Amino acid sequence: MDEKVNLDAASAHIDVPFRPLIVGTLNDYKLMVVKVAGEFVWHKHDDTDEFFLVLEGRLT
């Protein structure tokens, strides 16, 4: 991934919560922007980790 992505601008294109938008890739992983509303169902991936960058609000 060589080009910069404005995460605020990318998230502006998301109208429905929990519907991720792929904005790039890194080491064969998809980089996604998603809007979350209400409760998030936590889950586990046995073969990889997930990273959450919160731009507004908080995850609890």
C-alpha positions as CSV (number, residue, x, y, z in Angstrom):
1,M,0.0,0.0,0.0
2,D,1.8,3.1,-1.2
3,E,-0.9,5.8,-1.1
4,K,-2.2,7.7,1.9
5,V,-5.8,7.2,3.0
6,N,-7.8,9.8,4.8
7,L,-9.8,7.7,7.4
8,D,-12.3,10.4,8.1
9,A,-13.0,10.8,4.4
10,A,-13.3,7.0,4.0
11,S,-15.7,6.7,6.9
12,A,-17.9,9.3,5.4
13,H,-18.8,6.8,2.6
14,I,-20.2,4.3,5.2
15,D,-23.9,4.7,5.7
16,V,-24.6,1.4,7.5
17,P,-23.0,0.3,10.8
18,F,-21.0,-3.0,10.8
19,R,-20.5,-2.9,7.0
20,P,-16.7,-2.5,6.6
21,L,-15.0,-0.6,3.7
22,I,-11.7,-2.0,2.6
23,V,-9.2,0.9,2.3
24,G,-6.0,-0.9,1.6
25,T,-3.9,-4.0,2.3
26,L,-0.8,-4.6,4.4
27,N,1.2,-7.9,4.4
28,D,-1.8,-9.7,2.9
29,Y,-4.2,-8.3,5.5
30,K,-7.2,-6.1,4.6
31,L,-7.3,-2.7,6.2
32,M,-10.9,-1.8,6.8
33,V,-12.8,1.2,8.1
34,V,-16.1,0.4,9.8
35,K,-18.7,2.3,11.8
36,V,-20.0,0.6,14.9
37,A,-23.3,1.3,16.7
38,G,-24.5,-0.2,19.9
39,E,-23.0,-3.5,21.1
40,F,-20.2,-5.2,19.2
41,V,-20.1,-9.0,19.3
42,W,-16.6,-9.8,20.3
43,H,-15.1,-12.8,18.6
44,K,-11.7,-14.5,18.3
45,H,-9.5,-15.4,15.4
46,D,-7.1,-18.3,16.3
47,D,-4.6,-17.6,13.5
48,T,-4.4,-13.8,13.6
49,D,-4.9,-10.6,15.7
50,E,-7.1,-7.7,15.1
51,F,-6.3,-4.0,15.6
52,F,-8.9,-1.4,16.4
53,L,-8.2,2.4,16.0
54,V,-11.0,4.4,17.4
55,L,-11.5,7.7,15.7
56,E,-14.6,8.8,17.7
57,G,-16.3,7.4,20.7
58,R,-15.0,4.4,22.6
59,L,-15.0,0.6,22.7
60,T,-15.9,-0.9,26.1
